[in-house]
Amino acid sequence: MGVGDKAKNVAKETKGKIKKETGEATDDRDLQAEGKAEQSANALKQAGEKTKDAFKK
């Protein structure tokens, strides 16, 4: 995984966390769920990329 890909994934995961926190603060369950989903999806994507990197070595 390149540095650019890592940065994108971290940025998207952070965006998801912000959405989740905003949803919690405003009691907006839809926004909270959307943020949680984005956060989980990008964490999973990072794990997959790390696995690929491990097999490249």
matplotlib code that plots the C-alpha trace (Angstrom):
import matplotlib.pyplot as plt

x = [0.0, 1.4, 1.7, -1.0, -3.5, -2.7, -3.3, -6.7, -7.8, -6.9, -8.6, -11.8, -11.7, -11.3, -14.2, -16.3, -15.4, -16.3, -19.7, -20.3, -19.4, -21.5, -24.4, -24.0, -23.8, -26.9, -28.8, -28.9, -28.9, -28.7, -25.5, -24.1, -24.7, -23.3, -20.2, -19.8, -20.2, -17.6, -15.2, -15.6, -15.3, -12.0, -10.6, -11.4, -9.8, -6.6, -6.5, -6.8, -4.0, -1.7, -2.4, -1.4, 1.7, 2.7, 2.6, 4.6, 7.6]
y = [0.0, 3.3, 6.3, 8.1, 5.2, 5.1, 8.8, 8.5, 5.6, 7.4, 10.6, 8.7, 6.9, 10.2, 11.6, 8.7, 9.3, 12.9, 12.0, 9.5, 11.9, 14.7, 12.3, 11.4, 15.1, 16.1, 12.9, 12.1, 8.3, 8.3, 10.4, 8.4, 5.1, 6.5, 7.6, 4.3, 2.5, 4.6, 4.2, 0.4, 0.1, 2.0, 0.1, -3.1, -1.7, -0.9, -4.4, -5.9, -3.7, -4.6, -8.3, -7.8, -6.0, -8.8, -11.3, -9.1, -9.4]
z = [0.0, -1.0, 1.3, -0.6, -0.1, 3.6, 3.9, 2.0, 4.2, 7.4, 6.2, 5.3, 8.7, 10.5, 8.4, 9.5, 13.2, 12.9, 11.4, 14.2, 16.9, 15.4, 15.1, 18.8, 19.8, 17.8, 18.5, 14.8, 14.6, 10.8, 10.8, 13.6, 11.7, 8.5, 10.3, 12.0, 8.7, 7.0, 9.9, 9.8, 6.0, 6.0, 8.9, 7.1, 3.9, 5.9, 7.3, 3.9, 2.5, 5.5, 4.8, 1.1, 2.2, 4.5, 1.7, -0.6, 1.8]

ax = plt.figure().add_subplot(projection="3d")
ax.plot(x, y, z, "-o")
ax.set_aspect("equal")
plt.show()
